[in-house]
Structure formats: C-alpha cells, structure tokens
C-alpha cells in the first residue's frame, strides 16, 4: 500500500444535548486534516414535518438516530466507497451494524448505555420492561464488540465498556473532547478589576446541571458577603425567576464570540451538576483560565482535579458548594493559582485540535489495516 494512501472516512456525528458542541468542533476541524477525506454526516435530534407524526420515529431517539445514520452512510457509500467509519455515539451506531459489518468502524461515546441508565432520572429516562432492557443490552453489546476500535471521553466510560460489555481494554482509547485553543484561550492575563466576583454557569438544563443549587448558594453568599461582593451569570435555556444580582444570558451558541467573552469576563466557573458523564464547558472554562467548582460525578473529576485546577464537592450538597465558592471569592490568589493550572492542563490534555488529530490517527489506522495486502 502506498504511503500516499488517503482514506475516505465517514464521520457520523450525533447532534443532541452536549454532543452538539463536540460535533461542531469536529465539523470545523476535520476538513483541515490533509491526510484523510472526511465525509461529514451529522445526525440532528430535531424532528419536523411529516416525520413528526410517525409514533416510534418521533418518540424514540435511538430509532430516529439509527435510521438517519444508516441513510447518511448509504448515500456516502453510493457516491464513493468509504474506507472507514467513525460514529459518535453508540446511539446512531446500534442500528447501523449492517454497515459496521462491511466497513471498519470506530464507535465513540461519552458514557455506556448502562452508565446512562444510572444517571437516567436526571435526563427524564427510566428503564422499561426487563425483556426490552435485555434486548437493548444485547444490541448494544453486539454493536460495541463489533467496532474495530472504541473511543471514550473518559477512563470512567472506558471502565464501563470493559466491565459492563466485555470489551477488551486494548480495544479502547480515551480521547476526551475539548476546547479549541485558538478560539478560547485568554491571550490577556486575567486582571482583578475591583468589582464584584463574577460566577459563571453554563448549562441548558438548569436543574440537571445543578443551577438551582448554585442560585441557592449564591443567595447565601450575598447574605454573608453583601450584595456588591458577587454576581451570578447563567447561560441556560431554562426559565429563571428574576432576582437581584442574577444575570441570565439566552441564545448564546457554541463557540460564539459572545459566549467566549462572557467566560473571559468571569472569575469562577461553577457546574454543580447532578447528571453528566463529561462536560465540554469545563474544558472551555479551563482554556480561559477559570478555576471551576464541580461535583464528583462520572468523568467530571478527570477534568477538574480537586485542589489543583478547581474544587470538587459532593452532589446535591448546597452547604459544601457555598463553602467552596466562598473560598474562591475570598481568595483571588487561589483563583489565579487554580485557574492557571487549569489553563495548562486543558492545553495539554483537552485541546480539541490535538485530540481531533488523535481521532484521525485511530480511523486512519483501521482503514490501513483494511487495505493492507495479505502476507
């Protein structure tokens, strides 16, 4: 096989919840990789028109994502043969196994289905009849074991694959998503301006992400420190009751200049989430040099190291959350130390541009294995 081999790779990208930002990063960065031909196949969550009236298609995201993914792969394959597939996540992958049998495939995921079930109450997700759950498990297990390689966003998710689905550890590579440094990095040193300390929260679902706890903690901080000591800025799709010192920002899209500027003007990032596997917003916060206060759940502590790049508190503990925020509000030197360490860590391990390159290396590897001559 020639060293000039340039594989044609289909990238099936789920665009729902927190995967929208990851998909947009890949869509922006993959065409810059000269050694592959990236065929971008986004799978959108929204359903409209006549399809909105189809009972199963409308109500079941797995069915809808799988059908859309299979259709997109078929169209791409018809135009020219694909040498490899990259499917993020297992949701569109599970019903694309016919293509996975024909084309070597990398399946990427932030959490296994079983791990998602454990967090399900916060997503409005509940288990079905045991026979249905067994069928789902068998389908997912077959899909995950059929993949040529698997990419997870965290060691937590990797352990979930190995322990829950019998996947070999050497088949899994951990490649977290991240922030695009050229967009997010704060080029100007963060300077204290003598005004209120600004706490930033970014999460579409306010309650699942712990925004209600943060509002409670913020109210306590104002009572302790005075009304001019701290401000709270919320970026969310949820409705928030107006209150003094709370600023709600709506309609800020992923990687938008307005959103990035809000990070740069803040002093502390806070995500006391109840239900998350991983949160790209933490990479964005770290890239801008913000220390973070987060909860000890799923893969979150792999991004924010307690006492090193931020502070980690128990889930649903508003008292501990208030204490952690108070520490950072009271101590600008601690904020600076943790924020600078966060900036270095994100640049090293959670840089979207570097990690897209790692993804390309994985898919190129399986494509080369497919086309290598027999010995």
N, C-alpha and C positions, 0 to 999 in steps of 0.2 A: 504493500500500500504506500502511495506517495506521501511524503511529508507535507505536501500541499493540500491534502485531504481537508475539505471544509464541509463539515456535516450540516445537513439541513435538519433543524430541530424545532419541533412544535412545542410551544410553551402555553399550556392550558392554565389559566390563572383565575382562580375564584375571586370574585369581587363582592364580598359581603363582610359586614362588621369591620373588624380590624384588618382584614385582608385587603381592603381597598388601597390603603397606602402602600403595602408591600407590592401589590400588582402594579400600581402606578410607578413605583421605583423601578421595577423590572422592565416595564414597557418603555421607560425613558432610557435606561442604561444598557439593555441588551443589544439594541441596534449599534451601539458603539464598539461591540466586540467583533473584531475583524475576522477571527478565525472560525466563526460559525455563521450560518444563515439562520437567524432567529425568526421563526414564524409565530407571531403573537396571536393567541387565541383566548381573549378574555371571556369569562363566563359571568355575566351580570346576574344579580339577585332579582331585580325588579321584574314583574310580570304585568303585562298590559294587553289591551286589545282582546281578540277572541280567546287567547290562551288563558286569560284571567277567569274564564268561565269553565275551564276543564278542572273537575274536582280534585283529582290526585295531583295533576301537574301544578295546579295553582297552590295547593296547600303543603306539598312535600318538596322541600328544597333539594334533598338527595336525588329525587326523580328528575326534577327540573334541571339541576346542575348536570347530572349524568347524561340526560338527553341532549342538552346544549353542547356539552363537551364532545360527545360522540359525533354529533353533526358537524362540529367545527373541525374535528380531526379528519373526518371523511372528506370534507371539502379540501382541506390542505393536502391530503394524500392524493386526491384526484389531480390536483394541479401539478404535483411532482412528489416522488416518494420521500417520505421522512426517514431519516437515519436514526432518530431517537425522539423520545417524548419526555417532557418534564411537566408533571401535573401537580399543581398546588390547588387544593388539598386532596385528601382522600375522599372528600365528598363527591367531587366530579369524577374521581378515579374509579370508585367502586362499581359504577355501571359502565365503565369504559374498558372492561377487562378483555373484550374481544380484540380491541386494538393493542392492548398490552401483550397479548399472545403473539402478535405479529411484529410489533415494534418495541425494541428495548426501551424501558420506561423508568424514569426516576419519579417517585412519589414523594412529595414534600408536605410536611404537616407541622402544625404548632402544638397539637395535642392528639392523642389517640381517641377513638370513639368512646372507649371505656373511661378515659380521663374526663372527657367532655360530659359523660353521664354523671360523674362525681360532682361536677360543677353545675349540672343542668338546672337546678332550681333557680339559679340566678339568671338563666337565659330563658326562663319560661319553658324549659324542656323537662319532660318526665318520661319514665320508662313505660313501655307498652306491655302487651301480653307476653309471658315468658317464651312462647313459641316464636313470636315475632322478633323478640330480642335475640333469640338463638339464631334465627335466620340472618339477622343483621350482623351478628358476630361472625358467623361463618363466611358471609360475603366479604366482610372487611378483612378477615384473616386471610382469605384466599387472595384478595387484592394486594395486601401488604406483602405477603410471601411471594407473590408473582413478580413484584417490582425487581428490576435489575439492581437498583440501589434505592436507599431511602435517605431523605434529608429531613432532619428535625431542627426546630428552632432552639432547642434546649436539651441539656442532659436529662432533665425531668421527662421530657417527651420520649427521648431515646430509651430510657429505662422502661417506660410504658409499653413500647414496642417489643422489647426483649422479654419482659416479664409477662405481659398480657397477651401477646400474639405469637410468641415463639419465633420471633425474627432473630437471626443471628446478629450478634453485636457488631461483627466486622462488615455487615451489610449497611450499617447506619453511619452517616456522617453528620455531625452537628454543625450547621451553618445558620447562625441567627440572622434575622433581618437587621436593618439598621437605618441610620440617618445618612443622607448624602452630605458629606462634609462640605462640599463646595457650596451647598445651599444653606446649611445650618450653622457651621462653625462661626463663633463670635470672633471677628477679627480685631475688635477693640476690647481691651481689658475692661472687665465689669467694674464700675466705679460706684461707690455709695454716694447717693445724692442728698442724703439728709432727710429725705421724705419718708413716708410710710413704707414698711417692708411689704412687698407685693408677693402674694402666694398665688401660684397658677395651678389650675386643674384643667385637664383636657380629657373629656370622655363623653361620647354620645349619649350613653345610657347613664344618667346621673346616679341612680340608685345602685345599679350593679357595680359601677365604678367607685362607689363609696362617697359620692359627692354630698349626700345628705349628712354623712358623718363629719365631713370636712366643714360644712356650714355650721354644724353644732360646735365643733372645736373652735372655729373662727369666732363664734359668738362668745365663747368662754374667754378666748384671748383678748377680745375687745374689752370684756368686763375686767380682766386682770391688768391690762396694759394701757387702756384708754382708747378712745375712738380714733385717734390720729396715728396710732402706732403701726397698724397693719391694714392692708387691703386684701380682698379676695377677688380673683378673676376666674370666672368659669367659662370654659368653651364647651358647649353642650347642645344637643338637640332637644333635651328635656325642658319642660317648663319649670321655671324657678320663681318662687314668690319674691317680689321686690323687698329688699331690706338695705339698711344703711351700710355703706362700705362694700357691698357685693356688686360686682360688675359682671354682667352676662354678655358674652360675645357669641353671636349666632352667624351661621353661614360662612365660616372660615374653612376653606377646603384644605386637603392635604398638601403640604409643601407650599402653601400660599404665602406671599410676602407679608401679608397682614398677620398671619399666624406666627411666622418666624419672628417678626418684630415684637410680638407680644411676649414670646419666650425671652428675647434679649432684654426686654424692659423689666422682667420679673427677677425676684431674688431667690425664691424657693419653688420647687415643683412638688406637688403632692398628689398621689394617686392611692388612696386607701381602699383599693378595690376588693370586692367580695368574690368576683368571678372573672378570672382571666387566666390564660395559660402563659401569655407573654404580652408585653405592651410596647409597641414601637415608639410610643410617645416618650418612654424612658430613655431611649437612645437619642431622641431629638433633644430632650432636656439636657442630657449629659453633653451632647455636642455643643450646646450653647453655654456650658459651664455652670449649669444649675445643680445644686445638691437636691436630692429627692427624698421625700418621706413616702414609704410604700408599706404594703402589707406582705407578710410572709406566706405567700400562696404560690403554688405551682412553680413556674420557672422564673418568677419575678426576682427572688434573691440572687439568681445568677447574673442579673443585670445590675442591680443595686446592691453593693456589698455594705453590710451594716457597719457603721463607724469608719468606713473608708471612702465611699462615694456618696453616702446618704445614710438615712436612718430607717430601720425596718421595725415595724410594730405589729402586734397581733391583729388579726381580722376582727372587725366589729368592736374594737376597744377605743372608744372616744377619749377616755382618760389618757391612755398611752399616746394616742395621736396628738392630743393637746400638749402634753409634756414634750414630745419630740419637736413639734412646731415651735414651742416656746424656746427650746434650746437654740434653735436656729435663728429665731427672731432676735433673741437677746445677744447673740454672739456673731458679729459679722466676720470675725477671723475664722470661726468654724465653718461658716458658709463658704468663705473663699477657699479654705483648705479642701473641703469635701467637693466643691464644685470643680476645682482644678483637677483633682484626682478623677472625677467623673469624666471630664473632658479628655484626659489622657486615655482612660480605659475605653471609652467609646471609639476614639480614633484608632485604637489598637485592635479591638475585637468586634465592634459593631458599626463599622464603616460600610455603608451599603455598596459603594463602588468596589471595595476589596472583596466583599462577600458575594457579589454577583460574579466576580471573576472565579471564585471558588465553585459556584454552581456550574458555570460554563466548563470548568475543568472536569467536573463529575460527569456531565452529559456527554462531553467530548470523549471521555474515557470509555463509556459504554457504547458509543457509536463506533469507535475504533475497534473495539472488541468484536462487534458485529461484522465489520467489513474486513477484519484481518484474515489473510489467507490461511487455510488449514495447513498444519505441519505434519 
